Amino acid sequence: VGRPAQPDLVTLNTVLAACAKASNYDAARSLLERMKAGEFLSAPGGGGRYGDASVPVRPDAISYNTVLSACRDSDAARELVAEMRNSRRQRVGAVRPTSVTYTNAIAACRRSDPPDLPAAMSLLEMSYHDGARPNVFVYGSAIWTAEASGDPDAAYALLVRMRDEGVEPNVVTYDGVLSAYAAKGRRDEAFKVYEEMRADGVTPTPVTYQKLAAAVRNYVPPPSASDSMTTTTATTT
């Protein structure tokens, strides 16, 4: 009797990718759990009779990163990252988090309802401890989480931080900061970031100009000195 066909790691990761593309996190997570449980067996080299030298097919970093790409919950994302970090204590089967891990986990914080900026910042700091130095994609994910959280100051602080650390911003990171300022009607800050973008040699896109137009459209002038005095007088009378 021939050995029944068994899916290998590449096949299982392909199925995970299909689940993620369909935004079916539950199916992807379920398959990951089955892989962790050793449900799928594979013989090294593909040789031998059925049952000879069979070993479990365990998830690798690609498996975890793919499931994270479909995740929409910050707690679940942090749980998956914690599993990867804890696996390093094992002699075999260790799965180290990578920059892709943190990019996808932080993006899950952005997709959470509501967006979870504190969790995203925690994951960003965690990446340093793991030696997965944040790149432009990790920072971009964090900036857009700040944007989704309605915190333009946090988005700009991340932009400054990445430049200070020698990570060159791209148009996606700049557009994230512009979008955050535009949503709050902070026109002057938005145009300041635009000037910094041009100075850095980053080419604007139509999305960039859409964000600037939104900043102008949503602009709320700061209260003038006379307005403040009127308000104070009305309060004291």
C-alpha positions, 0 to 999 in steps of 0.5 A: 500500500502506498503512502497517502499524500501528506501536505508539506509546509509549502502546501500548508503555507499556501492554504494559509495564504489563501485564507488570509487573502480571503480575509478568513482569519478564523480558518487561518488560525484554525489551520495554524493550530492544527499545524502546531498540534502536529496533525500533519506528518511528513517524512524527510526526503519523501521516501520510505514506507508509510509511517517510516521516519514521519515527523510533524510539519510545524509552522514556521515564521511564514505561517505565523506572519501569514495568519497575522496578515489576516488578523483584526484584533490586537490581543490576538496579534500579541498572542501570536507574537508571544507564541513566536517569542516563547518558542525560542526557549525550545531546542527545536521548532523555534520561530523567531519574529521578524520585521514582517511579523511586527509589520503585520502585528501592528497592522492588526492593531490598526484594524482592531475596533477600535484601533489600538495604538498603545498595543502597536507601540508596545509591539514596536518596542518589542521588536527592538528587544528581539533584534528585529530592527524596525524598517520602513514597513514596521514604522509605516504600519505604526504611523497608519495605526496612529492615523486610524487612532486619530493621533496626528502628534503620535504619527509625526513623532514616529516619523521623526523617530524613524528618521533619527534612527536612519530609516528613510521614510517613503511616500506611504509613511508621509501620507500616513502623517498627512492623513492624520493631520488632515483628518483633524483640520491641522492644515499648517502642520500638514503643509509643514510635513509636505515640505519635509517630504519634498526636502527628503526627496520623496515624490508626492503621489495623487494620494498626497495631494488628496490629503493636503486638499482634505487638510485645507477643507477641514481646516479649523482656524485657531481662536484669536486673542479677541475671541479668547478675551470675549469668552473670558469676559462672558464667563466672568459676567 
